[in-house]
Amino acid sequence: METDFYNQIYDLVRLVPSGRVTSYGAIAKALGAAKSSRMVGFAMSASHGLLPYVPAHRVVNHKGLLTGKFHFHPPERMEQLLAQEGVAVVNDQVTDFKNLFWDPQQEL
């Protein structure tokens, strides 16, 4: 069952456009499991190396903080991947979070 939910998470995260970010909670809500944002975080930490690729770097907390960065090797890799897509980060926080936020419930 957990694997099915993880696969739903991965499928949704793969839809987040380059240069945009979403949150653990937004993914959980879009999947009808609003109280499962922590599970989304667990899924993101388990997603590295999966094919097709899961852009876990585009998932941040509800304030735009890179709380998942320690699941990247090295931890700075999350910010580097975002920077390659034009997403500015200062002090581990997406600087224009409100405008870059991709809400799957509104976008899909």
N, CA, C and O atoms as a GROMACS GRO file, in nm:
protein
  432
    1MET      N    1   0.083  -0.120   0.000
    1MET     CA    2   0.000   0.000   0.000
    1MET      C    3   0.087   0.126   0.000
    1MET      O    4   0.060   0.220  -0.075
    2GLU      N    5   0.190   0.127   0.085
    2GLU     CA    6   0.280   0.242   0.091
    2GLU      C    7   0.346   0.264  -0.045
    2GLU      O    8   0.361   0.378  -0.089
    3THR      N    9   0.385   0.156  -0.112
    3THR     CA   10   0.449   0.167  -0.243
    3THR      C   11   0.354   0.231  -0.343
    3THR      O   12   0.398   0.312  -0.425
    4ASP      N   13   0.226   0.196  -0.340
    4ASP     CA   14   0.129   0.256  -0.430
    4ASP      C   15   0.118   0.406  -0.406
    4ASP      O   16   0.113   0.485  -0.501
    5PHE      N   17   0.114   0.446  -0.278
    5PHE     CA   18   0.106   0.588  -0.246
    5PHE      C   19   0.233   0.660  -0.290
    5PHE      O   20   0.227   0.769  -0.346
    6TYR      N   21   0.348   0.598  -0.266
    6TYR     CA   22   0.474   0.657  -0.311
    6TYR      C   23   0.472   0.675  -0.463
    6TYR      O   24   0.515   0.779  -0.513
    7ASN      N   25   0.425   0.577  -0.536
    7ASN     CA   26   0.420   0.589  -0.682
    7ASN      C   27   0.328   0.701  -0.726
    7ASN      O   28   0.357   0.770  -0.824
    8GLN      N   29   0.217   0.721  -0.657
    8GLN     CA   30   0.128   0.834  -0.687
    8GLN      C   31   0.201   0.966  -0.662
    8GLN      O   32   0.190   1.060  -0.740
    9ILE      N   33   0.275   0.971  -0.552
    9ILE     CA   34   0.354   1.091  -0.520
    9ILE      C   35   0.455   1.117  -0.632
    9ILE      O   36   0.465   1.229  -0.682
   10TYR      N   37   0.529   1.013  -0.669
   10TYR     CA   38   0.631   1.030  -0.772
   10TYR      C   39   0.570   1.076  -0.904
   10TYR      O   40   0.626   1.164  -0.970
   11ASP      N   41   0.458   1.018  -0.942
   11ASP     CA   42   0.392   1.059  -1.066
   11ASP      C   43   0.353   1.206  -1.063
   11ASP      O   44   0.367   1.276  -1.163
   12LEU      N   45   0.305   1.254  -0.949
   12LEU     CA   46   0.265   1.394  -0.937
   12LEU      C   47   0.386   1.486  -0.935
   12LEU      O   48   0.384   1.592  -0.999
   13VAL      N   49   0.490   1.449  -0.862
   13VAL     CA   50   0.610   1.533  -0.856
   13VAL      C   51   0.676   1.544  -0.993
   13VAL      O   52   0.735   1.647  -1.026
   14ARG      N   53   0.667   1.440  -1.072
   14ARG     CA   54   0.724   1.446  -1.208
   14ARG      C   55   0.654   1.551  -1.295
   14ARG      O   56   0.708   1.591  -1.399
   15LEU      N   57   0.536   1.596  -1.254
   15LEU     CA   58   0.462   1.697  -1.330
   15LEU      C   59   0.500   1.841  -1.292
   15LEU      O   60   0.462   1.935  -1.362
   16VAL      N   61   0.574   1.858  -1.183
   16VAL     CA   62   0.613   1.993  -1.140
   16VAL      C   63   0.708   2.049  -1.246
   16VAL      O   64   0.813   1.991  -1.272
   17PRO      N   65   0.671   2.161  -1.306
   17PRO     CA   66   0.755   2.217  -1.413
   17PRO      C   67   0.892   2.264  -1.364
   17PRO      O   68   0.907   2.306  -1.249
   18SER      N   69   0.988   2.256  -1.451
   18SER     CA   70   1.120   2.311  -1.423
   18SER      C   71   1.106   2.459  -1.390
   18SER      O   72   1.030   2.531  -1.454
   19GLY      N   73   1.179   2.504  -1.289
   19GLY     CA   74   1.173   2.645  -1.249
   19GLY      C   75   1.060   2.677  -1.153
   19GLY      O   76   1.040   2.793  -1.117
   20ARG      N   77   0.986   2.576  -1.111
   20ARG     CA   78   0.876   2.593  -1.016
   20ARG      C   79   0.900   2.501  -0.897
   20ARG      O   80   0.979   2.407  -0.905
   21VAL      N   81   0.832   2.529  -0.787
   21VAL     CA   82   0.842   2.444  -0.668
   21VAL      C   83   0.702   2.419  -0.614
   21VAL      O   84   0.608   2.495  -0.641
   22THR      N   85   0.689   2.313  -0.538
   22THR     CA   86   0.565   2.281  -0.470
   22THR      C   87   0.601   2.242  -0.327
   22THR      O   88   0.718   2.243  -0.289
   23SER      N   89   0.501   2.207  -0.249
   23SER     CA   90   0.527   2.170  -0.110
   23SER      C   91   0.482   2.028  -0.082
   23SER      O   92   0.401   1.971  -0.156
   24TYR      N   93   0.534   1.973   0.024
   24TYR     CA   94   0.495   1.839   0.068
   24TYR      C   95   0.344   1.835   0.090
   24TYR      O   96   0.276   1.741   0.048
   25GLY      N   97   0.292   1.938   0.156
   25GLY     CA   98   0.149   1.944   0.186
   25GLY      C   99   0.063   1.956   0.063
   25GLY      O  100  -0.044   1.896   0.056
   26ALA      N  101   0.108   2.032  -0.035
   26ALA     CA  102   0.030   2.048  -0.159
   26ALA      C  103   0.021   1.916  -0.234
   26ALA      O  104  -0.083   1.884  -0.291
   27ILE      N  105   0.128   1.839  -0.234
   27ILE     CA  106   0.127   1.707  -0.298
   27ILE      C  107   0.030   1.616  -0.224
   27ILE      O  108  -0.052   1.548  -0.286
   28ALA      N  109   0.040   1.615  -0.091
   28ALA     CA  110  -0.048   1.530  -0.010
   28ALA      C  111  -0.195   1.566  -0.033
   28ALA      O  112  -0.278   1.478  -0.052
   29LYS      N  113  -0.227   1.695  -0.031
   29LYS     CA  114  -0.366   1.739  -0.052
   29LYS      C  115  -0.417   1.698  -0.189
   29LYS      O  116  -0.530   1.653  -0.203
   30ALA      N  117  -0.334   1.715  -0.289
   30ALA     CA  118  -0.375   1.682  -0.425
   30ALA      C  119  -0.405   1.533  -0.440
   30ALA      O  120  -0.482   1.493  -0.527
   31LEU      N  121  -0.344   1.453  -0.356
   31LEU     CA  122  -0.365   1.308  -0.361
   31LEU      C  123  -0.475   1.263  -0.265
   31LEU      O  124  -0.498   1.144  -0.248
   32GLY      N  125  -0.543   1.361  -0.204
   32GLY     CA  126  -0.653   1.328  -0.113
   32GLY      C  127  -0.609   1.279   0.023
   32GLY      O  128  -0.685   1.212   0.093
   33ALA      N  129  -0.487   1.313   0.060
   33ALA     CA  130  -0.432   1.268   0.189
   33ALA      C  131  -0.366   1.387   0.259
   33ALA      O  132  -0.246   1.385   0.287
   34ALA      N  133  -0.446   1.490   0.287
   34ALA     CA  134  -0.396   1.617   0.337
   34ALA      C  135  -0.305   1.606   0.459
   34ALA      O  136  -0.217   1.690   0.477
   35LYS      N  137  -0.324   1.506   0.541
   35LYS     CA  138  -0.242   1.493   0.662
   35LYS      C  139  -0.120   1.405   0.641
   35LYS      O  140  -0.057   1.361   0.737
   36SER      N  141  -0.087   1.381   0.517
   36SER     CA  142   0.025   1.290   0.486
   36SER      C  143   0.147   1.361   0.428
   36SER      O  144   0.224   1.299   0.355
   37SER      N  145   0.166   1.488   0.460
   37SER     CA  146   0.281   1.559   0.406
   37SER      C  147   0.413   1.496   0.450
   37SER      O  148   0.510   1.499   0.375
   38ARG      N  149   0.416   1.440   0.568
   38ARG     CA  150   0.538   1.374   0.615
   38ARG      C  151   0.569   1.251   0.528
   38ARG      O  152   0.685   1.223   0.499
   39MET      N  153   0.464   1.180   0.487
   39MET     CA  154   0.484   1.065   0.397
   39MET      C  155   0.540   1.111   0.263
   39MET      O  156   0.621   1.041   0.202
   40VAL      N  157   0.498   1.228   0.218
   40VAL     CA  158   0.553   1.283   0.094
   40VAL      C  159   0.702   1.307   0.112
   40VAL      O  160   0.782   1.279   0.023
   41GLY      N  161   0.739   1.359   0.228
   41GLY     CA  162   0.881   1.379   0.258
   41GLY      C  163   0.959   1.249   0.257
   41GLY      O  164   1.069   1.242   0.203
   42PHE      N  165   0.902   1.145   0.318
   42PHE     CA  166   0.967   1.014   0.317
   42PHE      C  167   0.984   0.963   0.174
   42PHE      O  168   1.087   0.908   0.139
   43ALA      N  169   0.880   0.983   0.094
   43ALA     CA  170   0.886   0.940  -0.046
   43ALA      C  171   0.995   1.015  -0.122
   43ALA      O  172   1.066   0.956  -0.203
   44MET      N  173   1.009   1.146  -0.095
   44MET     CA  174   1.112   1.224  -0.163
   44MET      C  175   1.251   1.174  -0.125
   44MET      O  176   1.339   1.166  -0.210
   45SER      N  177   1.270   1.141   0.001
   45SER     CA  178   1.402   1.094   0.043
   45SER      C  179   1.434   0.957  -0.016
   45SER      O  180   1.551   0.921  -0.030
   46ALA      N  181   1.331   0.880  -0.051
   46ALA     CA  182   1.351   0.748  -0.111
   46ALA      C  183   1.354   0.752  -0.263
   46ALA      O  184   1.370   0.649  -0.328
   47SER      N  185   1.337   0.870  -0.322
   47SER     CA  186   1.321   0.880  -0.467
   47SER      C  187   1.452   0.892  -0.544
   47SER      O  188   1.452   0.876  -0.666
   48HIS      N  189   1.561   0.918  -0.476
   48HIS     CA  190   1.688   0.940  -0.546
   48HIS      C  191   1.731   0.813  -0.620
   48HIS      O  192   1.738   0.705  -0.561
   49GLY      N  193   1.759   0.827  -0.745
   49GLY     CA  194   1.804   0.715  -0.826
   49GLY      C  195   1.692   0.641  -0.898
   49GLY      O  196   1.718   0.549  -0.975
   50LEU      N  197   1.567   0.680  -0.874
   50LEU     CA  198   1.456   0.614  -0.943
   50LEU      C  199   1.449   0.657  -1.089
   50LEU      O  200   1.488   0.768  -1.125
   51LEU      N  201   1.399   0.567  -1.170
   51LEU     CA  202   1.371   0.597  -1.310
   51LEU      C  203   1.226   0.563  -1.337
   51LEU      O  204   1.180   0.458  -1.292
   52PRO      N  205   1.154   0.647  -1.408
   52PRO     CA  206   1.200   0.778  -1.454
   52PRO      C  207   1.230   0.870  -1.336
   52PRO      O  208   1.179   0.855  -1.225
   53TYR      N  209   1.315   0.967  -1.366
   53TYR     CA  210   1.366   1.062  -1.268
   53TYR      C  211   1.253   1.133  -1.193
   53TYR      O  212   1.151   1.170  -1.252
   54VAL      N  213   1.272   1.151  -1.063
   54VAL     CA  214   1.178   1.224  -0.978
   54VAL      C  215   1.249   1.353  -0.934
   54VAL      O  216   1.349   1.346  -0.863
   55PRO      N  217   1.200   1.471  -0.975
   55PRO     CA  218   1.265   1.597  -0.938
   55PRO      C  219   1.234   1.639  -0.794
   55PRO      O  220   1.166   1.739  -0.771
   56ALA      N  221   1.285   1.562  -0.700
   56ALA     CA  222   1.258   1.585  -0.557
   56ALA      C  223   1.305   1.723  -0.511
   56ALA      O  224   1.255   1.775  -0.412
   57HIS      N  225   1.401   1.781  -0.581
   57HIS     CA  226   1.451   1.914  -0.543
   57HIS      C  227   1.344   2.022  -0.557
   57HIS      O  228   1.359   2.131  -0.502
   58ARG      N  229   1.238   1.994  -0.630
   58ARG     CA  230   1.131   2.092  -0.651
   58ARG      C  231   1.026   2.087  -0.540
   58ARG      O  232   0.928   2.161  -0.545
   59VAL      N  233   1.045   2.001  -0.441
   59VAL     CA  234   0.949   1.988  -0.331
   59VAL      C  235   1.014   2.044  -0.204
   59VAL      O  236   1.118   1.996  -0.158
   60VAL      N  237   0.950   2.147  -0.150
   60VAL     CA  238   1.003   2.218  -0.032
   60VAL      C  239   0.893   2.224   0.074
   60VAL      O  240   0.782   2.174   0.053
   61ASN      N  241   0.922   2.285   0.188
   61ASN     CA  242   0.816   2.293   0.288
   61ASN      C  243   0.721   2.408   0.257
   61ASN      O  244   0.741   2.480   0.159
   62HIS      N  245   0.619   2.425   0.338
   62HIS     CA  246   0.513   2.522   0.309
   62HIS      C  247   0.558   2.668   0.313
   62HIS      O  248   0.483   2.757   0.274
   63LYS      N  249   0.679   2.692   0.361
   63LYS     CA  250   0.734   2.827   0.362
   63LYS      C  251   0.842   2.846   0.256
   63LYS      O  252   0.902   2.953   0.245
   64GLY      N  253   0.866   2.743   0.178
   64GLY     CA  254   0.970   2.751   0.076
   64GLY      C  255   1.108   2.712   0.126
   64GLY      O  256   1.207   2.736   0.056
   65LEU      N  257   1.117   2.654   0.244
   65LEU     CA  258   1.246   2.613   0.299
   65LEU      C  259   1.290   2.479   0.242
   65LEU      O  260   1.208   2.390   0.219
   66LEU      N  261   1.419   2.466   0.219
   66LEU     CA  262   1.477   2.342   0.166
   66LEU      C  263   1.499   2.242   0.280
   66LEU      O  264   1.613   2.204   0.308
   67THR      N  265   1.392   2.200   0.344
   67THR     CA  266   1.404   2.111   0.459
   67THR      C  267   1.450   1.971   0.419
   67THR      O  268   1.497   1.896   0.505
   68GLY      N  269   1.439   1.935   0.293
   68GLY     CA  270   1.483   1.803   0.248
   68GLY      C  271   1.625   1.798   0.198
   68GLY      O  272   1.668   1.695   0.146
   69LYS      N  273   1.699   1.906   0.212
   69LYS     CA  274   1.832   1.913   0.151
   69LYS      C  275   1.930   1.809   0.204
   69LYS      O  276   2.024   1.773   0.133
   70PHE      N  277   1.909   1.760   0.325
   70PHE     CA  278   2.003   1.665   0.382
   70PHE      C  279   1.986   1.524   0.324
   70PHE      O  280   2.062   1.433   0.357
   71HIS      N  281   1.886   1.507   0.237
   71HIS     CA  282   1.867   1.381   0.167
   71HIS      C  283   1.934   1.383   0.030
   71HIS      O  284   1.925   1.287  -0.047
   72PHE      N  285   2.002   1.495   0.000
   72PHE     CA  286   2.079   1.507  -0.123
   72PHE      C  287   2.227   1.494  -0.087
   72PHE      O  288   2.268   1.526   0.024
   73HIS      N  289   2.305   1.446  -0.183
   73HIS     CA  290   2.448   1.428  -0.158
   73HIS      C  291   2.528   1.503  -0.262
   73HIS      O  292   2.524   1.467  -0.380
   74PRO      N  293   2.600   1.607  -0.220
   74PRO     CA  294   2.600   1.669  -0.087
   74PRO      C  295   2.471   1.749  -0.066
   74PRO      O  296   2.396   1.771  -0.161
   75PRO      N  297   2.444   1.792   0.057
   75PRO     CA  298   2.321   1.867   0.086
   75PRO      C  299   2.301   1.991   0.000
   75PRO      O  300   2.188   2.032  -0.025
   76GLU      N  301   2.409   2.051  -0.046
   76GLU     CA  302   2.400   2.170  -0.131
   76GLU      C  303   2.344   2.139  -0.269
   76GLU      O  304   2.308   2.229  -0.344
   77ARG      N  305   2.336   2.011  -0.302
   77ARG     CA  306   2.290   1.970  -0.434
   77ARG      C  307   2.147   2.014  -0.463
   77ARG      O  308   2.114   2.048  -0.577
   78MET      N  309   2.061   2.015  -0.362
   78MET     CA  310   1.923   2.057  -0.381
   78MET      C  311   1.919   2.202  -0.430
   78MET      O  312   1.849   2.233  -0.527
   79GLU      N  313   1.992   2.289  -0.365
   79GLU     CA  314   1.997   2.429  -0.406
   79GLU      C  315   2.060   2.444  -0.544
   79GLU      O  316   2.015   2.527  -0.623
   80GLN      N  317   2.163   2.366  -0.573
   80GLN     CA  318   2.227   2.373  -0.704
   80GLN      C  319   2.131   2.336  -0.815
   80GLN      O  320   2.127   2.402  -0.919
   81LEU      N  321   2.052   2.230  -0.794
   81LEU     CA  322   1.956   2.188  -0.895
   81LEU      C  323   1.849   2.295  -0.918
   81LEU      O  324   1.809   2.321  -1.031
   82LEU      N  325   1.804   2.358  -0.811
   82LEU     CA  326   1.706   2.466  -0.825
   82LEU      C  327   1.767   2.585  -0.898
   82LEU      O  328   1.703   2.645  -0.984
   83ALA      N  329   1.891   2.619  -0.864
   83ALA     CA  330   1.958   2.732  -0.930
   83ALA      C  331   1.972   2.707  -1.080
   83ALA      O  332   1.958   2.800  -1.159
   84GLN      N  333   2.000   2.583  -1.120
   84GLN     CA  334   2.011   2.549  -1.262
   84GLN      C  335   1.880   2.573  -1.336
   84GLN      O  336   1.878   2.591  -1.458
   85GLU      N  337   1.770   2.574  -1.261
   85GLU     CA  338   1.638   2.597  -1.321
   85GLU      C  339   1.592   2.741  -1.303
   85GLU      O  340   1.479   2.775  -1.338
   86GLY      N  341   1.680   2.827  -1.249
   86GLY     CA  342   1.647   2.967  -1.232
   86GLY      C  343   1.576   3.001  -1.103
   86GLY      O  344   1.524   3.111  -1.088
   87VAL      N  345   1.572   2.907  -1.009
   87VAL     CA  346   1.507   2.931  -0.880
   87VAL      C  347   1.613   2.980  -0.781
   87VAL      O  348   1.707   2.908  -0.749
   88ALA      N  349   1.596   3.103  -0.734
   88ALA     CA  350   1.690   3.162  -0.640
   88ALA      C  351   1.658   3.116  -0.498
   88ALA      O  352   1.542   3.110  -0.457
   89VAL      N  353   1.764   3.084  -0.424
   89VAL     CA  354   1.752   3.040  -0.286
   89VAL      C  355   1.849   3.122  -0.202
   89VAL      O  356   1.966   3.135  -0.237
   90VAL      N  357   1.800   3.177  -0.091
   90VAL     CA  358   1.885   3.250   0.003
   90VAL      C  359   1.858   3.194   0.142
   90VAL      O  360   1.743   3.183   0.184
   91ASN      N  361   1.964   3.158   0.212
   91ASN     CA  362   1.951   3.100   0.346
   91ASN      C  363   1.854   2.981   0.347
   91ASN      O  364   1.767   2.971   0.433
   92ASP      N  365   1.871   2.892   0.250
   92ASP     CA  366   1.791   2.769   0.238
   92ASP      C  367   1.642   2.795   0.215
   92ASP      O  368   1.560   2.710   0.248
   93GLN      N  369   1.606   2.911   0.160
   93GLN     CA  370   1.466   2.941   0.133
   93GLN      C  371   1.450   2.997  -0.008
   93GLN      O  372   1.526   3.083  -0.051
   94VAL      N  373   1.350   2.945  -0.079
   94VAL     CA  374   1.318   2.995  -0.213
   94VAL      C  375   1.276   3.140  -0.200
   94VAL      O  376   1.184   3.172  -0.126
   95THR      N  377   1.345   3.230  -0.272
   95THR     CA  378   1.322   3.374  -0.251
   95THR      C  379   1.189   3.424  -0.305
   95THR      O  380   1.131   3.516  -0.247
   96ASP      N  381   1.140   3.368  -0.411
   96ASP     CA  382   1.014   3.414  -0.470
   96ASP      C  383   0.911   3.301  -0.462
   96ASP      O  384   0.843   3.270  -0.559
   97PHE      N  385   0.903   3.240  -0.345
   97PHE     CA  386   0.822   3.120  -0.325
   97PHE      C  387   0.678   3.139  -0.370
   97PHE      O  388   0.622   3.052  -0.437
   98LYS      N  389   0.617   3.249  -0.333
   98LYS     CA  390   0.475   3.271  -0.366
   98LYS      C  391   0.451   3.266  -0.516
   98LYS      O  392   0.354   3.205  -0.562
   99ASN      N  393   0.538   3.329  -0.594
   99ASN     CA  394   0.520   3.333  -0.740
   99ASN      C  395   0.566   3.205  -0.810
   99ASN      O  396   0.519   3.174  -0.919
  100LEU      N  397   0.658   3.132  -0.749
  100LEU     CA  398   0.709   3.009  -0.810
  100LEU      C  399   0.632   2.885  -0.766
  100LEU      O  400   0.653   2.776  -0.820
  101PHE      N  401   0.543   2.902  -0.669
  101PHE     CA  402   0.471   2.789  -0.613
  101PHE      C  403   0.376   2.728  -0.717
  101PHE      O  404   0.298   2.798  -0.780
  102TRP      N  405   0.386   2.598  -0.733
  102TRP     CA  406   0.302   2.522  -0.825
  102TRP      C  407   0.207   2.438  -0.741
  102TRP      O  408   0.249   2.345  -0.672
  103ASP      N  409   0.079   2.471  -0.748
  103ASP     CA  410  -0.022   2.400  -0.670
  103ASP      C  411  -0.091   2.300  -0.763
  103ASP      O  412  -0.165   2.340  -0.852
  104PRO      N  413  -0.068   2.171  -0.742
  104PRO     CA  414  -0.127   2.072  -0.833
  104PRO      C  415  -0.278   2.077  -0.838
  104PRO      O  416  -0.337   2.044  -0.941
  105GLN      N  417  -0.343   2.117  -0.732
  105GLN     CA  418  -0.489   2.124  -0.733
  105GLN      C  419  -0.540   2.235  -0.825
  105GLN      O  420  -0.651   2.226  -0.878
  106GLN      N  421  -0.460   2.338  -0.844
  106GLN     CA  422  -0.500   2.447  -0.932
  106GLN      C  423  -0.443   2.432  -1.073
  106GLN      O  424  -0.504   2.477  -1.170
  107GLU      N  425  -0.328   2.368  -1.084
  107GLU     CA  426  -0.259   2.360  -1.213
  107GLU      C  427  -0.304   2.242  -1.298
  107GLU      O  428  -0.289   2.243  -1.420
  108LEU      N  429  -0.360   2.140  -1.234
  108LEU     CA  430  -0.400   2.020  -1.311
  108LEU      C  431  -0.549   2.015  -1.334
  108LEU      O  432  -0.599   1.922  -1.396
   0.00000   0.00000   0.00000
